[in-house]
Amino acid sequence: MPGRVALVASCRTPFAKSGEVFKDLTALDLAKVAVRELIERSEVDPKLIGTLVMGQVVPSIKAPNLARETGLGALLPKGVPAYTINRACASSNQAIADVASAILLGHVEVGIAGGAESLSSVPILHSKGMTNALMAASKAKGVGAQIAAFTRVRPKDFIPETPAIAEPSTGLSMGQSAKDNGISRAEQDEIAFRSHHNAAKARDDGRLGREIAPVHVAPKYGATVITDGLIRADTSMEALAKLKPVFDRRFGSVTAGNASPLTDGAAAVLLMSEERAKSLGYTPLAYIKSWAVAAVDPAWQLLMGPALAIPMALDRAGLTLGDMDLIEMHEAFGAQVASNIQALESDAFAKERLGRTSRVGMVDRSRLNVCGSSIAIGHPFGATGARITGSLGHEMTRRNSKFGLISVCAQGGMGFAMVLER
Ligand SMILES: CC(C)(COP(=O)(O)OP(=O)(O)OC[C@H]1O[C@@H](n2cnc3c(N)ncnc32)[C@H](O)[C@@H]1OP(=O)(O)O)[C@@H](O)C(=O)NCCC(=O)NCCS
C-alpha cells in the first residue's frame, strides 16, 4: 500500500448565480478553466496524471462524459482516462474518493478530481408527444408521411420538459423536503447570516481568492470574473427575517436567504500518493484520513444523510467530533445544517438511528464553515464537494490544524463525510 493520499492543491472558478455572468458558458467551459489552472499553479507534469474523475449532476446531452472532454481540452495528455460520476450534490466528493481509492490500490500515483455545473445551460427536452412525432417523422418515407407524423401533436406537447430538482422517488424538491425539525426561522437565518459574513471576511482577506482562477467570459471576452458573485456582506438578520418562504409559502421557513442559490461553477483538486508528493517536493495541504457514505429513506427526511455518514467517517478515522479543529458542512439549506447538528448532538437520535448509546458529539459553531459555505458562496451541484475539500485543506494549512471534517447532503437521502488530517 502506498501510504496516505495527499491533497496537494486545489483550484476553482468563481461561483456565480445561474443566469448571470456565466450564462453563456457550459459546465465544460468552466471545468476546463479549473483543471487547466490547477495544473498550471501546481506545476505538476501532466504526464504524471493517471486519472481524471469529475462530478456533474445535470449533464449536457452533447458532452455527457464531462471529465473526458475536460481532459482533452485542458492540457492533459490524450492518454489520461477520465470518467464522470453522479452522486448528486456529493458528486465531486465521490470523485475525490474514487481517485483516492485508485491511489490506495496502487493503480495510479497522481490524479485529478473535481466537478462542474452550469444551471444556466441545463438540457431542455421536447415532451414525449413531440419526441414521438419527431421520431416517426425521421423514419417516414415521403413528405406526406412526415407531415402526417405531426397530426397527433397536441398543444400541450409544445411545452418543453426541464430538469427537475424534485426527487423521482417522492416527487418532492429539496426545498419542500427541508423539514425544519423544530428549528426556528431565526436559527436558519442565523446560519445564512454567518455564512455570508464569514465568506465576505474570507473574500476580503484573500482566503477565498487564493483558490480562485479568473474566468475570461467567452464568446466576446469582454468581462473577466475574478470573485464570487453571491456573497452579501451587507445582509442582516432583519433583512433575512423579511424574506417570504419560497417552497411552502404558507407554513414553510425556507427562503431565498436561507437556501443555497442555483449556481454555475467548477472546482478541482490534485491528489497524489504521499510517497509521490514527497518525492516531487510538494508540501500537501492535508491528507485524507477516512471517508464514508450513508443513506436514509428520502421519504422520512431527505437531507439527514450527513448525520449518519459523519459518525461512520469519524469511527473509520478512530477520531471523535471533538477532535475536529475545523468542520465544513455543506449548506443546502439553513434548516438542513441545523437539523444535522441537532441530530449529532442528540442522545435520542444516536440510540434510535445510529445504534449508539450516546450522541455523536457537540458541534463547536466557531469551527464551523469559517470561510462561509454554500448559502453565501453558492452551490454548483457537481463542484461543491471539490470546493469544500480544497478550501478546508487551505484553511487547515493556514491555521496549522490537525484534523478537519467535511459533510455534504445529497439527493436521494444520501450523505457523504470525509476526515482530513495534517
Ligand atoms: C430559493 C430559490 C427558489 C430562490 O431563488 P430566487 O427567487 O431566484 O432568489 P433571489 O436571489 O432572486 O432572491 C429573492 C429575493 O430575496 C433577496 N435575498 C436573497 N438573499 C438575501 C439575503 N441574504 N439578504 C437579503 N435579501 C436576500 C433577493 O435580493 C431577492 O430580492 P428581490 O426580489 O427584491 O430582488 C432558489 O435559490 C433555489 O431554488 N434554491 C434551492 C436550490 C436547491 O434546491 N438546491 C439543492 C439543494 S442541495
The ligand as a Gaussian input file, in Angstrom:
#p B3LYP/6-31G(d) Opt

LIG

0 1
 C      -34.592000      29.560000      -3.073000
 C      -34.676000      29.924000      -4.553000
 C      -36.011000      29.432000      -5.146000
 C      -34.596000      31.458000      -4.653000
 O      -34.462000      31.825000      -5.987000
 P      -34.626000      33.351000      -6.462000
 O      -36.030000      33.796000      -6.259000
 O      -34.037000      33.430000      -7.830000
 O      -33.704000      34.122000      -5.422000
 P      -33.185000      35.608000      -5.485000
 O      -31.702000      35.583000      -5.417000
 O      -33.795000      36.345000      -6.632000
 O      -33.717000      36.187000      -4.121000
 C      -35.078000      36.561000      -3.945000
 C      -35.110000      37.851000      -3.163000
 O      -34.506000      37.619000      -1.889000
 C      -33.488000      38.568000      -1.670000
 N      -32.417000      37.939000      -0.880000
 C      -31.859000      36.724000      -1.118000
 N      -30.909000      36.501000      -0.190000
 C      -30.890000      37.563000       0.635000
 C      -30.101000      37.901000       1.766000
 N      -29.165000      37.082000       2.263000
 N      -30.322000      39.075000       2.379000
 C      -31.277000      39.920000       1.894000
 N      -32.039000      39.655000       0.819000
 C      -31.837000      38.482000       0.193000
 C      -33.017000      38.946000      -3.059000
 O      -32.385000      40.210000      -3.077000
 C      -34.310000      38.969000      -3.816000
 O      -34.947000      40.185000      -3.557000
 P      -35.763000      40.967000      -4.732000
 O      -36.877000      40.010000      -5.127000
 O      -36.227000      42.200000      -4.063000
 O      -34.783000      41.182000      -5.830000
 C      -33.522000      29.279000      -5.363000
 O      -32.298000      29.851000      -4.967000
 C      -33.473000      27.775000      -5.134000
 O      -34.222000      27.034000      -5.762000
 N      -32.585000      27.313000      -4.228000
 C      -32.542000      25.923000      -3.794000
 C      -31.705000      25.134000      -4.717000
 C      -31.757000      23.689000      -4.333000
 O      -32.798000      23.107000      -4.083000
 N      -30.584000      23.102000      -4.287000
 C      -30.455000      21.743000      -3.942000
 C      -30.093000      21.687000      -2.533000
 S      -28.716000      20.687000      -2.290000

